Structure formats: C-alpha cells, structure tokens
Amino acid sequence: MLTPVWGLPEGVVAFEASGRVTNADYKERLIPALEAAIAEHGRIRFLYVLGEAFEGYDASALWDDTFFGLKHIKDFEKVAVVADDPLYAGAVRMFAPMLPCEVKLFPLAERAEAKRWIAA
C-alpha cells in the first residue's frame, strides 16, 4: 500500500510504502499524484519512504515503476529514498548515479532529515 505523506512544500510529492506494493497502488495513487505535480510544477521533488511495515513489490508494480521512471526521467529535481532494507537501499545506490537529478538515501532513523533535505 502507498500512503501520501503530507506537510511538505508545493512541488514535493511524498509517499510511504507499507505491506505489499501493487500495480493498483501505482496506477491509482502514485502515478496520478506524480503526473499532476509534474503538470503543475514542471520538475518536482519526490520523497519515498519504505516504512517498517514494507514487505516488497508485486512484479507489475516494479514494471510500472520502471516505465514511469523512464518516461519522466528528466522531470525530477531531487529524490529522497528512506529505507533500511538492504536490497532496496542497494538498488538506490546502484541506480542513483545514472539519474539526471540529485538522489539521496536515508536510513529510516533519519526520516526527518530526509524531509528537510527534500524540502530545501
């Protein structure tokens, strides 16, 4: 499930993942929110938290993530990922240098710092 994170400045989209993230989560929540923000602000900042209750992704959700990311690769100004899971943290570290925006990884204990960084 994807839940919006509120209380951040305009131009910042934030979600927290918990349980299993599905194709429906992407199509009904994440993608519409990101596309609306891109349409309104141009380049956006994105905070993504893989919370304590996060269990992983369905294969179709990973496909949606890849397809959306490639389509909008230049529409992100900054991306903050908050995660302790070694698999997903490692993936962020591996792909961050290939992205044309600032990407920073934070451990869950530094969630507040991630919010400050993405808002600045």
N, C-alpha and C positions, 0 to 999 in steps of 0.2 A: 504494500500500500504506500502511496505517496501523499504526504500531508503538507500543505503550504506552511511556510514559516513567515509570520507577519512581523511588522515593526521595523522594516528596513526601508531605506530611502527609495524614491522612484528610480526606475531603471535597474533595480536589483530584483531578481526572481530567486526565491529560495524554497526548497522542498526538503523534507526529511523522509527517508525510506525506512519502512519497518515491515516486518514479515516478508512475504514473497512479493516482489515487484512484477507485475504482469503487463501484457500488451495493453489491456484496458486502462491500466494506470497511466501509461504513456499517452494513449490516444484520447483519454477523457480528461486528464488533469495536466500533465507536464507539457505536452506539445502545444495545446491551446494557450496555456499561460505564457510559454516562451514566445510563441508566434505573435501573440497580442503585444507583448512587451517590445519585441523587435519592430513591429509595425509602428508602435508609438514612439519609441526612443532611438531606433537605429541600433547601434551597438549596445549590448546590455552586459550586466554583471550577473553571475549565477553562483549561488551557494547551494551545495548539495551535501546533505548530511546522511551518512549511512549509520543510522542510530543503533543503539544497543540491541534493539529487537529485530534488526535487519537479518533476513535469512538467505537472501540471494535473488536472482533474476530468473524468470522464465526465458527460454531461448528466444521467443518472439519479442520480448522486451529488449533484449540485447540487440536484436536486429533493428528495432525502432530507434534505439539509442545511436547506433552506428549510422543509419540512414539520415536521421535528423542532424547529427553532428557534421556529416559530410556536406549536407545541403546548406547548413548555416555556419560553416566553419569560420567565416570572417565576421560574423555577427556578434561575437563575444569579445568584450573588452578585458574581462577578468573572470576567472573561475576559481572558486574555493571549494575543495572537497574535504569533508571531515569524516575520517574513517580510521578505525583501528584494525579492521580485517586485513591481514597481510596480503591476501590475493588481490583485493581491490586497490589497496594502497600501492602495491607493486605495479598494477596496471596504470594507475595515475602517474607514477614516477616514470614509467616506460614511455607513455604517450605524450606527456606534457611538453617535452622539447620539440615535438612535431607540430604543435598547435601555434597559430599566429596570435596568441594572446598570453597574458600572464596567467599561470596556473600555480596554485599553491596548495599543498596538502597539509592538513592539520590533524592531530590526534583528537579523539572525542573529548579529552580533558581540556582542550583548547578551543572548544566551540565558540566561546565568547570572543576570543581573539580572531577567529575566522570571520565572525560577523563584523568586527571592527575593520578588518582588512578589506573585506569586500565592499564595505560602505564608504571607504576612503577614496 
